[in-house]
Structures are given as structure tokens and as C-alpha cells.
Amino acid sequence: MAARTAHATATQRGPMLPYLPRHPVPDVVRVRAPTGDDLWLVTRFELGRQVLTDSRFSRAMAVAESAPAIHPLRADPAALTSLDPPAHGRLRKLVNRAFAPHAVAAQEDSIRRTARGLLKDRRGIDLVSGYAMPLSSATICEVLGVPEAERDRFSHLADRAHGITPCSPEESESARDELRAYFVSLVDLARHDPGGHLLGRLVLAEEQDGALDERELLALVELLLNAGYETTIGQIGLAALALLEHPRQWRELVRRPELIPGAVEVLLRYAPVVPISFTRVAVRDVELGGERIAAGEGVLVSLLHANFDAAENPDPEVLDVGADVARHLTFGHGPHVCLGARLAGLQLRVALEELVRAAPELSLTVPPAALRWRPAEAVVRGPTTLPVSW
């Protein structure tokens, strides 16, 4: 059984979290986090799905100061991702309306125009700084109703706050503070003119329905930025790199662009941008994968290992853009499944479609070993540079 994860990390480029096992591992294994806390790591697909849906594993308990943690920075207890039912369901219902299929589909024309404009009349580009970043920035600005004249400032703050642009910890913290203050001004703007964007709809819910309070609203805005910007940049970079390192697969997409929607799911499984889930805490003693998880102990799922579980995906280390769409946990699962999953998938699909159209001879201009990466301890994976030509 253990051999099922032999390739889970070996196939992936870039630095990996030091506590993620590199060798075949049991279904459930103890790991020591950088915080010094010991937690249980789940490496199997089906067991991962169980943890992500089972009410015996609490997110709210995991953000308490006394809870075992994988990272020294604690999540905001008011954030949607920090809540258990029924509070989680109340807020999630509000946000789900804005991310309904028709609402996400309405973004496609704008995303495509941006992507096409970024590639127009080019013969080379850095796919991170020149493509993924401005494409993701334009999209999240539309979602949050950031005025056109302020989008460069907003992107600059977001890049520093999330460490996308290299800066000192002090500069990053300062940018986060500025960004939070800017969110307050965006909310005030949306109160005067809700417009047709997501933030406007959330403000109306706050004012008309009393469905959420000011703190919850601001936490949602910050979550939307985290989920809809940083992760999309990383995912586009990882997907593009996987194709560049498998040129036959890239040529297959050039020859048959109709494969791209399915290839998006294949790439999401093969190169997950977030390697681990949020931590949960066991509400009571639980038997899981042959191990006894005691009440109060922390549990997290290796999304990376779960995606490479051969019991779920035969030959998981093989990248085949024409394969049947396989299930994956890249966006999580259950009540806390990524709220921006549809939007992220749309951006990745359009980004690849426009690259195939504009750059059929796409290739890296440096060896893969020369690429720079986000640090291993970053929550989101991905290259920080990806220079290409065509």
C-alpha cells in the first residue's frame, strides 16, 4: 500500500515543505511542524476526503491560540475558512451566490481580453510577472470593484503583502496593513455604489439582510484576495511549467485545443498549488487509517500525496492531457472546498487557450534548474520567474 505515494513529491518541481515525506509513507503519519507541534498527516485520497468532510474534525478549534498549528501565523477566527457549522454555512451561502456558474461565466470575456492583450505582438514574456500576475490582478480587481485608476496601487500592495514581489518581512507586514485599510475604503465605496461586482453584493447583504457584520465582511474580502489572486498566479505558473517540461503534451494541446478544458483538471491534479490542507482538530477520539487520533490533536491532509494516490489515479506520475478527467483534492473537498475554484479554473483554461493560440512554439529560455521559486514555507507554491519565447 505504501508504494502508492512513491512519486508524490519526486515528480514536483521547486522547494517542498520539509515535513512532507519524500518516500513511501503510511496512510496516516505523524509529522513535526516548524512550530514544534506534532500533527497527523493524511496521505490517501479517500481518507483525505473523509477528514475534509467529517464534523469530528473542527476548523474553528484549529484557529485557537492553544491549538497545534502548522504555521506560526494564526488565521482570523472570523474568516470563512475558520468557521464550523452553522456559522460557516450562513456565510458560505452568501458567497456561493456570487460564485454561481453563471456569475463566473460572465467573467470570461474580460479575462480573455486581458490575456490576449498581454500576449499581443510578443515573441517572449515572463509567464509569471508578465502574464499570470497581471491576468490574476485584473480579474480580482473586477471581482472586488477596484476602480481602474487604483488597480496598479492595489496590485503593488497585494504583491508585497503576499510575498509575490520579494521584500523584507517588515515591508510585507506594512503592505498587509495598508491593504486592510484599503479594503475598508473599498467597502465604503461599494456602499455608495454597489455596482455589479461581488463586493457590492456582499455589502447589500450586510445592509439589507443583516446577514453579516463589518468584521465578517472585511474578513471575506481578504479571503477573496487570498483565494483569487495568489493561488491563481501560482497555479498558472505550475501548469505552464508542467507542459513546458512535457513538450509532447504541449504540442498535443496546440494540435487539439479542444482538450484544454479536460487538461485543466489533469494539470490541477498533477501540479497542485497548495500542497496541504488547513489544519483541523479532532473534536473527540477518532480512528483513522489504523491510527487513533486523540481529541485535541491536529490533522491535515497532504493534497499533493492524495492527488498522487495510485488507488485513485493509476500511473499518477504520468502527465497526459488527453486522459479521462481524474478526481483531485487541489481545491479541497466538502464544506470548505475553495470558493473560487470555478473562477480559478476559468482563468487557467483561458490562460492556456490564449497561450496555445498566440504561442504554439512556446519554450523555456532557461534550464528548469535556473528558475526561482517561492520559498518552501509559503502557503502557495509556484515559480516566481518563468521566461519563455516562441
C-alpha positions in Angstrom: 0.0 0.0 0.0 2.8 2.4 0.9 4.2 2.3 -2.7 1.3 4.3 -3.9 2.9 7.6 -2.9 6.4 6.9 -4.3 6.2 9.7 -6.8 4.1 12.2 -4.9 6.9 14.7 -4.3 9.6 13.4 -6.7 7.5 14.5 -9.7 7.1 18.0 -8.4 9.5 20.9 -9.2 10.6 23.6 -6.7 11.2 23.5 -2.9 8.8 21.4 -0.8 7.8 21.8 2.8 10.4 20.0 4.9 7.9 17.9 6.9 6.2 16.4 3.8 7.6 12.9 3.4 9.6 12.2 0.3 9.4 8.4 0.5 6.5 5.9 0.6 4.6 6.6 3.8 1.7 5.1 5.8 -1.8 6.3 5.2 -1.6 8.5 8.3 1.7 9.6 9.7 3.0 11.9 12.5 4.9 15.0 11.3 6.6 17.8 13.3 5.7 21.3 12.1 8.0 24.3 12.0 6.1 25.5 15.1 7.4 22.4 17.0 3.9 21.0 17.2 3.2 17.3 16.3 0.3 16.7 13.9 -1.2 13.9 11.9 -0.7 14.0 8.1 -3.1 12.1 5.9 -1.7 10.9 2.6 -4.5 9.0 1.0 -7.2 10.3 -1.3 -10.3 8.7 0.3 -9.0 9.3 3.9 -8.3 12.9 2.9 -11.9 13.4 1.7 -13.1 11.9 4.9 -11.1 14.4 7.0 -12.3 17.3 4.9 -16.0 16.5 5.4 -16.1 14.8 8.8 -17.6 17.0 11.5 -15.4 15.3 14.1 -12.6 17.4 12.7 -13.0 21.1 13.5 -11.7 24.1 11.7 -12.8 26.5 14.4 -10.9 24.7 17.1 -7.8 24.7 14.9 -7.5 28.5 14.9 -7.5 28.8 18.7 -4.2 30.0 20.2 -3.7 26.8 22.1 -4.3 24.5 19.1 -1.5 22.6 17.4 -0.5 24.6 14.3 1.5 24.0 11.1 2.3 27.7 10.7 3.1 30.4 13.4 0.6 32.9 11.8 -2.9 32.1 13.1 -5.9 32.5 10.8 -8.6 35.1 11.6 -11.3 33.4 13.6 -13.9 35.5 11.7 -12.7 34.2 8.3 -15.0 31.9 6.4 -12.2 29.2 6.3 -12.0 29.3 10.2 -15.7 28.5 10.9 -17.7 25.4 11.7 -21.4 25.0 11.0 -23.8 26.7 11.4 -21.8 29.9 11.1 -19.9 28.6 8.1 -23.0 27.7 6.2 -24.6 31.1 6.7 -21.6 33.0 5.2 -20.8 30.4 2.6 -24.4 30.6 1.2 -23.9 34.3 0.7 -20.6 34.0 -1.1 -21.7 30.9 -3.2 -24.4 33.1 -4.9 -21.7 35.3 -6.3 -19.6 32.4 -7.5 -22.5 30.5 -9.1 -21.7 29.1 -12.6 -23.5 31.9 -14.5 -21.7 34.6 -12.4 -18.3 33.1 -13.0 -19.0 32.5 -16.7 -19.8 36.2 -17.1 -16.1 37.0 -16.3 -14.8 35.0 -19.3 -14.9 37.7 -21.9 -13.0 40.2 -19.7 -10.4 37.6 -18.7 -9.9 36.6 -22.3 -9.4 40.2 -23.5 -6.8 40.7 -20.8 -5.0 37.5 -21.6 -5.0 38.3 -25.3 -3.8 41.8 -24.8 -0.8 40.6 -22.6 0.4 38.3 -25.4 -0.3 40.5 -28.4 2.7 41.2 -30.7 5.0 39.4 -28.3 7.7 36.8 -29.0 8.7 36.3 -25.5 7.5 37.0 -21.9 7.9 36.0 -18.3 4.8 33.9 -17.8 4.7 34.9 -14.1 5.3 38.7 -14.0 4.1 39.4 -17.5 1.1 37.1 -17.7 -0.1 35.2 -14.6 0.2 38.2 -12.3 -1.5 40.9 -14.4 -4.2 38.5 -15.5 -5.0 37.5 -11.9 -4.8 41.1 -10.8 -7.2 42.3 -13.4 -9.7 39.5 -12.5 -9.6 40.0 -8.7 -9.9 43.8 -9.2 -13.1 43.2 -11.2 -14.4 40.9 -8.5 -13.8 43.4 -5.8 -14.7 46.5 -7.7 -11.3 48.2 -7.5 -11.5 51.4 -9.6 -9.4 51.4 -12.8 -7.3 54.2 -11.7 -6.3 52.4 -8.4 -5.5 49.0 -9.8 -1.8 49.5 -10.1 -1.6 50.6 -6.5 -3.8 47.7 -5.4 -1.6 45.1 -7.2 1.6 46.6 -5.8 0.2 46.3 -2.3 -1.1 42.7 -2.9 2.2 41.6 -4.4 4.2 42.8 -1.3 1.6 41.6 1.2 1.8 38.1 -0.1 5.5 38.0 -0.8 5.0 37.7 -4.6 7.3 40.6 -5.0 10.5 40.0 -2.9 10.6 42.2 0.1 11.5 42.2 3.8 9.1 40.8 6.4 8.6 44.4 7.7 7.7 45.6 4.2 5.3 42.7 3.8 3.6 43.4 7.1 3.3 47.1 6.2 1.7 46.3 2.9 -0.8 44.0 4.7 -1.8 46.8 7.0 -2.2 49.2 4.0 -4.2 46.6 2.2 -6.6 46.1 5.1 -7.1 49.8 5.3 -7.8 49.9 1.6 -10.4 47.1 2.0 -12.3 49.5 4.3 -12.3 52.2 1.7 -13.5 49.6 -0.9 -16.4 48.6 1.3 -17.3 52.3 1.8 -17.2 52.8 -2.0 -19.4 49.8 -2.5 -22.0 51.1 0.0 -22.4 54.2 -2.2 -22.3 52.3 -5.5 -22.7 48.6 -5.2 -22.2 48.1 -8.9 -22.4 44.6 -10.4 -19.4 43.0 -8.6 -19.1 40.5 -5.8 -18.2 43.1 -3.1 -21.2 45.2 -3.9 -23.5 42.1 -3.5 -21.9 41.3 -0.1 -22.3 44.9 1.1 -26.0 44.7 0.1 -26.3 41.5 2.1 -24.8 43.3 5.1 -27.0 46.3 4.9 -30.3 44.8 3.7 -30.4 41.4 5.2 -28.2 41.9 8.2 -26.6 38.7 7.1 -23.0 39.5 8.1 -21.3 42.2 10.2 -18.4 44.5 9.4 -15.7 42.2 10.6 -17.0 39.3 8.7 -17.3 41.4 5.6 -13.7 42.5 5.7 -12.5 39.0 6.5 -14.4 37.8 3.4 -12.7 40.5 1.3 -9.3 39.4 2.5 -10.1 35.8 1.9 -11.3 36.5 -1.7 -7.9 38.2 -2.4 -6.0 35.3 -0.9 -8.1 32.7 -2.8 -8.4 34.5 -6.1 -5.1 36.1 -6.6 -2.0 34.5 -5.1 -3.2 30.9 -5.8 -4.2 31.7 -9.4 -0.7 33.1 -10.1 1.0 30.0 -8.7 -1.4 27.6 -10.4 -0.9 29.2 -13.9 2.9 29.0 -13.4 2.9 25.4 -12.2 0.6 24.3 -15.1 2.6 26.1 -17.7 5.9 24.7 -16.4 4.5 21.1 -16.3 3.6 21.5 -20.0 6.9 23.1 -20.9 8.7 20.1 -19.3 6.5 17.7 -21.3 6.7 19.2 -24.8 4.7 16.4 -26.4 1.8 17.2 -24.1 2.1 20.9 -25.1 2.1 20.0 -28.8 -1.0 17.9 -28.3 -2.8 20.9 -26.9 -1.6 23.0 -29.8 -2.9 20.4 -32.2 -6.2 19.7 -30.3 -7.1 22.8 -28.3 -10.5 21.3 -27.6 -8.6 19.1 -25.0 -7.8 22.1 -22.8 -10.9 22.1 -20.5 -10.1 18.5 -19.5 -6.4 19.2 -19.4 -7.1 21.9 -16.8 -8.3 19.2 -14.4 -5.4 16.9 -15.3 -3.0 19.8 -14.5 -4.7 20.7 -11.3 -4.2 17.2 -10.1 -0.6 16.9 -11.3 0.7 20.2 -10.0 -1.4 21.4 -7.0 -0.6 25.0 -6.0 -1.3 24.3 -2.3 0.4 21.1 -1.0 -1.5 20.8 2.3 -5.0 21.5 3.6 -5.9 23.8 6.5 -5.4 22.1 9.9 -8.3 20.5 11.6 -8.5 19.5 15.3 -10.2 16.3 16.4 -13.3 17.0 18.5 -13.1 13.6 20.1 -11.1 10.4 19.7 -11.2 9.2 16.1 -10.0 6.0 14.4 -8.4 7.0 11.1 -6.4 4.8 8.7 -5.5 2.4 11.5 -4.3 5.2 13.9 -6.1 6.6 16.9 -6.4 10.4 16.7 -6.9 11.7 20.2 -9.3 14.6 20.9 -7.4 17.9 20.6 -4.8 16.6 18.2 -4.2 18.3 14.8 -4.8 16.7 11.5 -4.0 17.9 8.0 -4.3 16.4 4.5 -1.4 16.3 2.1 -3.3 17.4 -1.0 -0.1 16.6 -3.0 0.1 13.0 -1.8 -3.6 12.5 -2.2 -3.5 13.6 -5.8 -0.8 11.1 -6.5 -2.6 8.2 -4.8 -2.4 5.4 -7.4 -5.5 3.8 -5.8 -7.4 6.8 -7.2 -5.3 7.7 -10.2 -3.5 4.9 -12.0 0.1 6.0 -13.1 -0.3 9.3 -11.2 3.3 10.4 -12.1 2.4 10.5 -15.8 1.1 13.7 -17.3 -1.4 13.0 -20.1 -3.6 16.0 -21.2 -5.9 13.6 -23.1 -6.6 11.4 -20.1 -10.0 11.0 -18.6 -10.5 13.7 -16.1 -9.4 12.4 -12.7 -10.6 13.5 -9.3 -8.3 15.6 -7.2 -8.2 17.5 -3.9 -6.4 20.6 -5.2 -9.3 22.8 -4.2 -10.1 20.8 -1.1 -13.4 19.0 -0.6 -16.6 19.3 1.3 -18.0 22.4 3.1 -14.6 24.2 2.9 -13.9 23.5 -0.8 -12.3 26.5 -2.3 -15.0 29.1 -3.0 -13.0 30.5 -6.0 -12.5 27.1 -7.6 -14.7 27.8 -10.7 -13.1 31.2 -11.2 -9.5 29.8 -10.8 -10.4 27.0 -13.3 -11.8 29.6 -15.8 -8.6 31.7 -15.5 -6.4 28.7 -16.1 -8.4 27.5 -19.0 -8.4 30.9 -20.7 -4.7 31.4 -20.0 -3.9 28.1 -21.7 -6.2 28.7 -24.6 -4.7 32.1 -25.4 -1.2 30.8 -25.0 -1.9 27.9 -27.4 -3.3 30.4 -29.9 -0.6 33.0 -29.6 2.5 30.9 -28.8 2.3 27.4 -30.4 6.1 27.1 -30.3 6.4 28.0 -26.6 9.6 27.0 -24.9 11.6 27.9 -21.8 14.5 30.3 -22.3 16.5 29.0 -19.3 17.0 25.5 -17.9 14.4 24.5 -15.4 17.0 24.3 -12.7 17.7 28.0 -13.1 14.1 29.0 -12.2 13.4 30.9 -9.0 10.6 29.7 -6.7 8.5 30.8 -3.8 10.0 29.7 -0.5 9.1 26.2 0.7 7.4 27.7 3.8 5.0 29.8 1.6 1.4 28.5 1.7 1.2 28.7 -2.1 3.7 27.0 -4.4 4.9 28.2 -7.7 7.8 29.7 -9.7 8.5 33.4 -9.4 10.0 33.5 -12.8 9.1 31.6 -16.0 10.8 33.2 -19.0 9.6 31.8 -22.4 9.8 32.6 -26.0 8.1 31.5 -29.2 
